């Protein structure tokens, strides 16, 4: 899986993935973000922006019918 296919927008619009698969991928991204932030000197603003993006994507997917 390329980095391009692992963006929140790509996950939201993945026609081949089920709702549960999309949510799992977002959870994985959130976990990896937390690991990355703990290992590096990433700014709090950068982490907060990415977390907000993940929450927004999760909300969009959960709102799908």
N, C-alpha and C positions, 0 to 999 in steps of 0.2 A: 504494500500500500504506500503510495507516494504521499509526501507532505500535503500536496494540493488536494488529494482526496480525503485528507484528514483534517479539514477545516470545518468549523461549525456549519458554514453555509453548504458545503458539499454534503455533509451528513444530513442536513435537513432535506435537501433536494434529491437524495439517493433513492431513485425509484425502485431499486432492487432490494432495498432493506426494509424490513418490517419496522413498525413503531418500536417494538421492544429492542430490536437490534440497534436502532438509532440511539435509543436511550442508553443502552449498554456502552456504545462507543463514546457518548458524551461523558458518562461516568468514568470511563477509562481516561479520557482527556483530562478530566478534573483531577483524578488521582495523579496522573503524570505531571500536571501543573504543580500540584502540591509538592511532589518529590523534587521537581526542578527548582522550585522556589526555595526549598529547604537547603539544597546543595549549593546554590549560587547567591550572589549578592543582588538578586533581582529587586527592583524597587517595588514598594508596596503598591504604588499607582499602576504599574504594569500588571501585577498579579490581580489587583482588583478589577482592572479593565477586562482581563481575560475571563475572570470568574463571572462578571456581568454578561459577557458574550455567551458563555456556556449556559447560564441561567436562562437567557433569552431564547437560545436555541432549544433548550429542554422544554420551555413553555410552549414554543411553537409546535413542537412534536407532540407534546401531551394534548394540545388542543386539536390535533388532527382527528378526523373521524374515521 
